[in-house]
Amino acid sequence: MLPYALSIFSGAFLLFQVQPLIGKYILPWFGGGPGVWTTCLLFFQTLLLGGYAYAHFTSTRLKPKSQAILHLVLLGLSLAMLPVTPSDSWKPHVVGDPTWGILVVLFGTIGLPYFVLSSTGPLMQQWFSQTNPGVSPYRLYALSNVGSLLALLSYPIYFEVNFTRHTQGTLWSAGLAIFVVCCGFCAWRLMRQAGPVAAAAPAPSSPPASAADEGVERPASLDKLLWVALPAIASILLLATTNKLCQEVAVIPFLWVLPLSLYLLTFIICFDHARWYNRGVFSALLVVGIVAICQLLPVGNEAPIRAQIICYTATLFVACMVCHGEVYRLKPPPKQLTSYFLFISAGGALGGFLVAVVAPAVLNDYRELQLGLWLLTYALGVLCFRHRNRTLALGAAIGALAVTLTYPWLRSYFDDGGTFWAECIALFHNQWFYVAGGLAALMACLIDFRQRTLLAEWRPRMASLLMVISVAVGVVFVLQWRDRGTVQIISSSRNFYGTLKVFNYYPFDEQDNYHLLLHGATTHGLQFQNPARSMLATSYYPDTSGVGLAINHLPTGPRRLGLVGLGTGTLAVYGRDGDTLRIYEINQAVEQLAHTYFSHVDKSAAKVDIVMGDARLSMERELAEQRSPQFDLLALDAFSSDAIPVHLLTKEAFEIYLKEIKPDGVIAVHISNRYLNLRPVVEKLAENFGMSVVSISDDDQPNWWIYATTWMLVTKNKEFLAQPAIRDAAENPETRKRPAPLWTDDFTNLYSILK
């Protein structure tokens, strides 16, 4: 077993080690948003499906010797593809949705090696089953997931913080060479033992040879459907949870790895032994987790980040335990092993496709998490009917009962005002109908009224309870989607880069009517609709802000201003006759909204040019074509969102910015952020380039349309920072500076700057 175990373990380790590595390489090329990682996961799941299909069809259509020869050829070709890290020639040169561009880059760089690695698990298990008849191979699948989990956990904890991307790529290439040796040895053994083992193998009509086969009949069509549906639901929840976390913090490997690690951990636990998955316990926990999600979603990013991470990931773990635990209970005999894993991988790829491709095309907001949870509750009802299982229904009932009885206390915890007991009494009084209805449903489904005890045997009404819960969950989510309050939403859209909403406040108040742009959960500017107030510098950009002070104290004469991040285009109000404002924006939908519902750009006295595409790549092309704008001031306004584009704050990025500004020009960096303290990062960059830096915060604002902000001004022009207005507004240097390493394209560390 050892050669097969080493091949499976090393293959799985390399398979999941390369995922965050290649993601870090291409993340800066496609805007640094969470959609990049979602598309990467789609690629990985699709190629995993291809590898499983290859393992299935070669093991069923080819003789053992032919299988071994073919795989040896593919192993040799995968070595010829090294190194797998993409070169600069793969950088994109198109504007718009980059989904297909990302897939092309991934296929052209790691396609073949990843395909070979992805086939390792089922292929080695099939070869092991052929050479060791009568021994169950399913624990080797758990070993595969152990290798995958170890790779994911070790990447952010060890490899990312100790090695540059280049060194990581070199180490991975060496690991692939070791894997090829182990896998090649297994292929050689298969060729040697093919003849004798084939003669000793039981005939197709023989009864199952292992204990794992006992009591297992040929899978029914419903079982095969569940082989696909349950992994698809788990995949949807994995990607939806990852999207949720990345949108509200940052697109970093840790927040890619954590959900994926829990996802793989459930595979390890469930496929090691059936005893680890207790239907009653996990169905109860699932109900509790869904209710917690229902409470957390309306709060949004106002909830503490640790509470969000714990709640979302814990619910993901429970949901995946249910999905994978039920899939394991539906496993076929080892003879059908490759087709079984092929169906499972097809479900994973289907879930990835639905989230990465279908959802952005048909939904105008992120709904995958809610839809995935609702589908899972429905699938539980189907499973309860399929297995005539009392435990699933009883566990869900206990979870629902616990939630019903504790709900008022939970609400009183979240609500403000009043005493604890007053809140509880009020909530019980206002919701007695729902509490009574819930208890009545539980009693009707689970209690034998004649014997006045819990039903000791299966009854169809038990599964009906799960269907009632499914309907209730769907109703709650729909009500949350439709609850928009009293604010009018005049535009709502979604694409690769996230969701965009335009709100119309006070539409019947001519004086105070204004439009506000929301990207995800972050405001990206607002504008009064009254012509007399429409060109006010609002939100993050008033005269008292760091960027406002910097623009107003630039030398007289025509000014050349640069801006990374369009938003509503508020900075265009500072434009004067003769000025030029060049704005870099990656999302075409933002440009359309800026012209349709806002007029900052159109009414500006300056000449405004909007350059579509990633700001850094656009500037690189400008420098290559020797048409650098030479800005007096370059404003970086891409970090106020919760998911920041890290690649715009690296040493290599600042080298580009310094070539884009005049020798005495200013770089203004907006570092207002809910979860991250970016000040040490900017100070380290300024120190590295021998520049002076000040931080300006304007927290005390008299008007509601002016937001508290923090801007940092970086320049080699010390006289500019010594001007009285800027000097007086600047904050005192921090006496106890937080250590921050110099960020580069090869090395960044967000953990050290979490607030």
FENCOR-V831148 format. One line per field, one symbol per residue. ss: DSSP state (2 for helix, 1 for strand, 0 for the rest). psi: psi as a letter, one per 40 degrees, with the letter a starting at -180 (. if undefined). burial: + if it has 24 or more other C-alpha atoms within 12 Angstrom, else -. Layout:
ss = ???
psi = ???
burial = ???
This chain:
ss = 02222222222222222222222222222200022222222222222222222222222220022222222222222222000000022200000000222222222222222222220222222222222000000222222222222222222222222200222222222222222222222222222222222222000000000022200000002222222222222222222222222222010022222222222222222222022200222222222222222222222222002222222222222222222222222000022222222222222222222222222222000002222222222222222222200222222222222222222222222200000222222222220222222222222222110000110000022222222222222222222222000001111111100111111110000000011111100111111100000000001000000222222200000001111100000222220000011111100222222222000222200011111100222222222200000011111100000001022220222222222211111111110000010022222222220001111111000000010011111110022220022222210000000000000000000022210
psi = dddddddddddddddededddddddeddefeeiddddddddddddddddddddddddddddiiddddddddddddddddeeiiehiieeehifiiahedddddddddededdddddddedcdddddddddegiehhedddddddddddddddddddddddeeiiddddddddddddddddddddddddddddeddddddeiiideiiieideehehihhidddddddddddddddddddddddddddecigiddedddddddddddddddedideehhdddddddddddddddddddddaeeiiddddddddddddddddddddddddeeiaiddfdddddddddddddddddddddddddeieihedddddddddddddddddddefhddddddddddddddddeddddddddiiiiidddddddddddfddddddddddddddehhddefiiheihideddddddddddddddddddddegeaehhhehhiiadeaihhhihifdehddehiihhhhbehhfiihiehddedfihabefideiddddddeeiiiihihiihhhdbefdeedehiheihhhhhhdhdddddddddeiedddeieihhhhhhihddddddddddeffhdgidhhhhfeedidhigdeefiddddddddediideihhhhhehidehgeddddddddddefiiiihhhgdghdidehihihihhhiegdddeehdddddeiiiihdghhhhihhidehihedeeh.
burial = --++++++++++++++++++++++++++++++++++++++++++++++++++++++-++----++-++++++-++--++-++++++----++--+++++++++-+++++++++++++++++++++++++++++-++++++++++++++++++++++--+++--+++-++-+++-+++-+++++++++++++--+-------------++--++---------++-+++++++++++++++++++++++++++++++++++++++++++++++-+-++++++++++++++++++++++---+---+--++-++++++++++++++++++++++++++++++++++++++++++++++++++--+-+++++++++++++++++++++-+-+++++++++++++++++-++-++-----------++--++------+--++-+++++++-------+--+++++++++++++-+++-++-----------+-+++++++++++++++-------+++++++++++++++++----+++++++++++++++++++++----++++++++++++++++++--++++++++++++++++--++++++++-+++++++++++++++--------++++++++++++++++++++++++++++++++++-+++++++++++++++++++++++----++++++++------+++++++++++++--++----+--++---------++++++++++++-+--
